Amino acid sequence: MKYAELFCQSNFSFLTGASHAEELILQADFLRYSALAITDECSVAGVVRAYTAIKDHQLATKLVVGSMFWLNNECQVVLLCPNREAYAELCRIITNARRRCEKGQYQLSEWDLMSLRHCFVLWLPCHKESDHQWGSWLGQHHKHRLWLGVQRHLGDKDQEYLEHCQYLARELSIPITACGGVLMHNATRLPLQHTLTAIRFGTAITKLGLERLSNTERALRNIQKLSHLFKPEWLAESVSIAKRCEFDLGMLQYEYPSELIPDATRLCLI
């Protein structure tokens, strides 16, 4: 059984992720994940660290570039980059969303999502009445690049949430993929994650209530455990999506504008 984690936040998701990107990719390789997507919130800052770790340690796990966003606090999506055009598209959306707010915040617009032409879209239902509306809307614009990401964090409403996701997938004809919503490379980081959450909300850990993670299920989990939580076809779909994400940071290089610098001059500069 193979698995690719498509939703994972590092400490570049400020006061949310409790592990460095390097730790996440090293642990994913140790667990023999076929791929790991670093998907920090409205940011691609963590992917450079993960990319460097793969090169330095000659890891077999593939890195997928992406980012997570919230729209109107009701629609949560992960955007993944299958190619260079998608990466440029993702960077444009991050830049525009950040420009609309003060430093440290962002505002995603409906137009940002509607304008996508290259990015893969993973929709993460929030278990609200508005889910059907958002899923239908995303399907209208991204029918052939849209998946419903099912997460299993084993909370008290886990089974109810699972049934809700399966119902939406059937009603809206959206394929399902497994994803973890990872915030830690292993379970030992749970106390740190609690501390970060308390700082974010400006309160004591003991007063976090439902905002406090109740278990360690948002750490990277071994594939054997994942095989008990997700259907085989959902795990296989995660691998299939990752295989289609061919963009690599090594594809990026500075390109001198040809209309300003003649070819011969450019070669001399290089």
Buried (B, 14 or more C-beta within 10 A) or exposed (E): EBBBBBBBBBBBBBBBBBBBBBBBBBBBBBBEBBBBBBBBBBBBBBBBBBBBBBEEEEBEBBBBBBBBBBBEEEBBBBBBBBBBEBBBBBBEBBEBBBEEEEEEEBBBBEEBBEEBEBBBBBBBBBEEEEBBEBBEBBBEBBEEBBBBBBBBBEBEEBEEBBEBBBEBBEEBEBEBBBBBBBBBBBEEBBEBBBEBBBEEBEEEEEEBEEEBBEEBBBBBBEBEEBBEBBEEEBBBBBBBBBBEBBBBBEEEEEEBEEEEEEEEEBEEEE
